[in-house]
């Protein structure tokens, strides 16, 4: 049987290991944007950022003219969603160059911390 203090220690050490490993992992990721002239490519037809902004401008104008205009809201919010989705979909992630030792340390911290954290949460069989 494990006493309460041991569980608390495992919990806290596990959380610290998991947080440290996750921080190191996320810190080693480089983010690139592959933003080009086109946001989307539909059947050979390229949709550019300007083609998305023009309907958004009309939608915003319709909303300011009549805030209850459903078509203006759909046009404005739909264009905004397309623009955000287009930018996010062009984002690329790449792991920085690191030694195998650094990667092993990161993985041991993340997975070991997760194991300690989860073992502290599970209940005793004799409870």
Secondary structure per residue as TSV (DSSP state, phi and psi in degrees):
chain	resnum	aa	ss	phi	psi
A	1	X	-	360.0	141.3
A	2	X	-	-101.3	131.4
A	3	X	-	-76.3	164.9
A	4	X	H	-61.8	-36.1
A	5	X	H	-64.4	-38.8
A	6	X	H	-66.3	-39.1
A	7	X	H	-65.2	-41.2
A	8	X	H	-64.5	-41.8
A	9	X	H	-63.6	-46.7
A	10	X	H	-60.1	-40.7
A	11	X	H	-61.6	-50.6
A	12	X	H	-67.2	-42.8
A	13	X	H	-65.2	-40.1
A	14	X	H	-62.4	-43.0
A	15	X	H	-65.3	-41.8
A	16	X	H	-66.1	-41.9
A	17	X	H	-63.8	-45.5
A	18	X	H	-62.8	-43.9
A	19	X	H	-65.8	-43.2
A	20	X	H	-65.3	-44.9
A	21	X	H	-64.5	-40.8
A	22	X	H	-66.1	-40.5
A	23	X	H	-61.6	-46.2
A	24	X	H	-63.3	-39.0
A	25	X	H	-65.5	-49.5
A	26	X	H	-66.9	-30.6
A	27	X	H	-71.0	-22.0
A	28	X	T	-91.9	7.1
A	29	X	E	-99.9	129.1
A	30	X	E	-99.2	139.2
A	31	X	E	-112.1	127.5
A	32	X	E	-121.1	148.7
A	33	X	E	-110.0	127.2
A	34	X	-	-94.9	39.0
A	35	X	-	-66.8	121.8
A	36	X	-	-122.6	-163.2
A	37	X	S	-68.3	-30.3
A	38	X	E	-107.6	139.8
A	39	X	E	-86.8	-40.2
A	40	X	E	-132.4	156.5
A	41	X	E	-130.8	106.0
A	42	X	E	-113.9	101.7
A	43	X	T	61.8	39.5
A	44	X	T	86.1	-11.3
A	45	X	E	-95.5	123.1
A	46	X	E	-93.9	127.7
A	47	X	E	-97.6	118.1
A	48	X	E	-92.9	170.5
A	49	X	H	-63.0	-35.5
A	50	X	H	-66.0	-35.9
A	51	X	H	-66.0	-24.3
A	52	X	H	-86.4	-33.9
A	53	X	H	-72.2	-31.9
A	54	X	H	-62.1	-49.8
A	55	X	H	-62.6	-31.6
A	56	X	H	-64.8	-41.0
A	57	X	H	-61.9	-44.3
A	58	X	H	-63.9	-40.5
A	59	X	H	-62.4	-43.1
A	60	X	H	-64.5	-41.1
A	61	X	H	-61.8	-41.0
A	62	X	H	-66.3	-36.2
A	63	X	H	-67.7	-41.2
A	64	X	H	-70.0	-29.9
A	65	X	H	-72.4	-46.1
A	66	X	-	-144.9	105.8
A	67	X	T	-68.0	-11.9
A	68	X	T	-93.7	3.7
A	69	X	-	-74.0	107.7
A	70	X	H	-65.1	-39.2
A	71	X	H	-63.9	-37.8
A	72	X	H	-64.0	-42.7
A	73	X	H	-63.9	-44.2
A	74	X	H	-62.9	-42.5
A	75	X	H	-65.7	-46.9
A	76	X	H	-66.5	-50.9
A	77	X	H	-70.8	-35.5
A	78	X	H	-64.8	-42.0
A	79	X	H	-66.0	-40.8
A	80	X	H	-62.3	-43.4
A	81	X	H	-63.2	-41.4
A	82	X	H	-63.6	-40.0
A	83	X	H	-65.6	-47.6
A	84	X	H	-63.6	-45.4
A	85	X	H	-62.6	-39.9
A	86	X	H	-63.5	-40.8
A	87	X	H	-69.7	-43.8
A	88	X	H	-66.1	-37.7
A	89	X	H	-69.7	-19.2
A	90	X	T	-88.9	-2.9
A	91	X	E	-77.1	136.3
A	92	X	E	-122.6	140.6
A	93	X	E	-113.2	141.3
A	94	X	E	-144.4	136.7
A	95	X	E	-77.1	133.2
A	96	X	-	-64.0	157.7
A	97	X	-	-69.4	128.0
A	98	X	-	-147.7	163.3
A	99	X	-	-78.1	162.3
A	100	X	H	-65.3	-31.8
A	101	X	H	-61.7	-45.3
A	102	X	H	-62.5	-42.1
A	103	X	H	-65.1	-41.2
A	104	X	H	-63.8	-41.1
A	105	X	H	-60.8	-44.8
A	106	X	H	-60.9	-47.0
A	107	X	H	-67.5	-39.3
A	108	X	H	-63.3	-43.0
A	109	X	H	-62.9	-45.7
A	110	X	H	-67.9	-53.6
A	111	X	H	-74.5	-40.2
A	112	X	H	-63.5	-42.3
A	113	X	H	-64.0	-39.7
A	114	X	H	-63.9	-41.5
A	115	X	H	-62.5	-46.5
A	116	X	H	-62.3	-43.2
A	117	X	H	-59.7	-48.9
A	118	X	H	-69.5	-35.5
A	119	X	H	-66.9	-31.1
A	120	X	H	-73.3	-25.0
A	121	X	H	-82.7	-27.3
A	122	X	S	-71.1	148.1
A	123	X	-	-82.6	157.6
A	124	X	-	-73.2	149.6
A	125	X	T	-74.0	-20.8
A	126	X	T	-92.9	3.8
A	127	X	-	-73.2	360.0
